[in-house]
């Protein structure tokens, strides 16, 4: 299973980067469909990797927001 998770993580990183650079968020879903047509196991690992990365980004965003609110405002 380590190979599958490693590949899913690699594909997820590349897909998110390309979607960000190209502005085409549908790329992430299209890759998921292609993976599912050949390997449901890899598709599930990929979709999980995407969800984890998106959740991580939201969490870090909230933490940064909270920290910014506590910073003294320049006068």
C-alpha positions as semicolon CSV with decimal commas, in nm:
position;residue;x (nm);y (nm);z (nm)
1;X;0,000;0,000;0,000
2;X;0,297;0,234;0,051
3;X;0,357;0,247;-0,323
4;X;-0,007;0,342;-0,388
5;X;-0,003;0,613;-0,122
6;X;0,332;0,748;-0,243
7;X;0,203;0,773;-0,600
8;X;-0,129;0,923;-0,488
9;X;0,057;1,187;-0,287
10;X;0,288;1,264;-0,577
11;X;-0,001;1,298;-0,823
12;X;-0,201;1,508;-0,576
13;X;0,089;1,750;-0,528
14;X;0,140;1,784;-0,902
15;X;-0,234;1,818;-0,971
16;X;-0,285;2,089;-0,709
17;X;0,018;2,281;-0,833
18;X;-0,093;2,261;-1,196
19;X;-0,452;2,354;-1,108
20;X;-0,323;2,656;-0,919
21;X;-0,088;2,765;-1,198
22;X;-0,335;2,708;-1,480
23;X;-0,645;2,824;-1,291
24;X;-0,819;2,502;-1,399
25;X;-0,958;2,346;-1,081
26;X;-1,146;2,086;-1,287
27;X;-0,811;1,922;-1,362
28;X;-0,812;1,771;-1,013
29;X;-1,149;1,603;-1,072
30;X;-1,056;1,489;-1,423
31;X;-0,745;1,319;-1,290
32;X;-0,959;1,146;-1,029
33;X;-1,187;1,011;-1,300
34;X;-0,893;0,885;-1,506
35;X;-0,744;0,712;-1,203
36;X;-1,079;0,555;-1,113
37;X;-1,114;0,407;-1,460
38;X;-0,796;0,207;-1,404
39;X;-0,753;0,172;-1,030
40;X;-1,017;0,246;-0,771
41;X;-0,754;0,200;-0,500
42;X;-0,528;0,468;-0,647
43;X;-0,827;0,696;-0,708
44;X;-0,936;0,671;-0,343
45;X;-0,583;0,738;-0,218
46;X;-0,552;1,037;-0,456
47;X;-0,886;1,187;-0,352
48;X;-0,791;1,143;0,014
49;X;-0,457;1,314;-0,050
50;X;-0,637;1,606;-0,219
51;X;-0,883;1,641;0,072
52;X;-0,601;1,628;0,328
53;X;-0,403;1,898;0,149
54;X;-0,706;2,123;0,109
55;X;-0,799;2,077;0,476
56;X;-0,441;2,152;0,578
57;X;-0,442;2,473;0,372
58;X;-0,771;2,585;0,532
59;X;-0,639;2,510;0,880
60;X;-0,317;2,703;0,822
61;X;-0,522;2,989;0,678
62;X;-0,737;3,006;0,992
63;X;-0,429;2,996;1,213
64;X;-0,269;3,280;1,016
65;X;-0,592;3,481;1,037
66;X;-0,609;3,433;1,413
67;X;-0,247;3,534;1,455
68;X;-0,294;3,843;1,236
69;X;-0,589;3,955;1,449
70;X;-0,371;3,944;1,761
71;X;-0,090;4,149;1,609
72;X;-0,080;4,512;1,720
73;X;-0,199;4,748;1,449
74;X;0,053;5,016;1,345
75;X;-0,052;5,366;1,441
